[in-house]
């Protein structure tokens, strides 16, 4: 038997984070469950897909009983989201979990053998450091969209973490573009690893919803643990080597243009009306202080837009996938964006005027 009362607002938040780590398609039904287990004078909630583990301390006050139980995660999450009252009573007894809130009452079947739930190693070993929650959230947001969504590309289907020379760097690439974000941290160790895209999305959910100002991170060559108050996410490291991203970073530029972010995005948005109906390509032509964006569709017609720029170096014409430009420029916080060009065949670097600890690299497409 295990009986306790929770507050819906806090419980729903933790359920949402824990449920993200539940396996969507799995042979073993235990991996679709949340495990509730009395430990150290409180109740912990566990979830995993064997790649990511989540441990959340459930705020209950006093509780009765010492049994543990496992219940379908999505089912419990949906119930908690939809009950009306703030106070929820959970009462596990005889293989049934009774959930009562106000006039609502549910009786749920639980997993028969909760002891089969995979054990989670929470030993904090290896390299330890702290980082502001808002900073890590911003770093993840600036790179995660560039990670490959192809699960077969294991080295690129995730985010590369590099701890070196007192900096934390996050890098992601799908082979056509790259995003890098760095932050100085108080650490002397050196370490690098890859976290899968799925795990990174779950971590992003934890970080975006965390109320704690500082995160505690522990990492070694096998796993990474991120602790936000009473919620801990543990992620297995991908056993692959990330490509040498420094090789694609341009070293010198022939042309550099600076422009207003919103003016460019508005012009690009209109250009994409035609480009998405054509070859999904936009041409950038830089002459003097004008950037001309154009696209042609043999069936629907053509479009051209002009944006005022500051230009250093040579005139240039180059073609890009407009979606890659749009997604990268939107991540620049400052009003002014800088495009740096080597030539019409080499990767182009995107950054703010003052760099700001992040940059984006985009490969051109053939004319």
Secondary structure, DSSP 8 states (H G I E B T S, - for coil): -EEEEEEHHHHHHHHHHHHHTS-SS-SSGGGGEEEEEEETTEEEEEEE-SSEEEEEEE--SS-EE---EEEEHHHHHHHHHH-SSSEEEEEEETTEEEEEETTEEEEEE--TTGGGS--------SEEEEEEHHHHHHHHHHHGGGS---TT-TTTSEEEEEEETTEEEEEEE-SSEEEEEEEE-S----EEEEEEHHHHHHHHHHHHH---SEEEEEE-SSEEEEEETTEEEEEEEESS----GGGGS-S--SEEEEEEHHHHHHHHHHHHHHHTTTTS-EEEEEETTEEEEEEEETTTEEEEEEEE-EEEE--EEEEE-HHHHHHHHHT--SSEEEEEES-TTS-EEEEETTEEEEEEEE-----
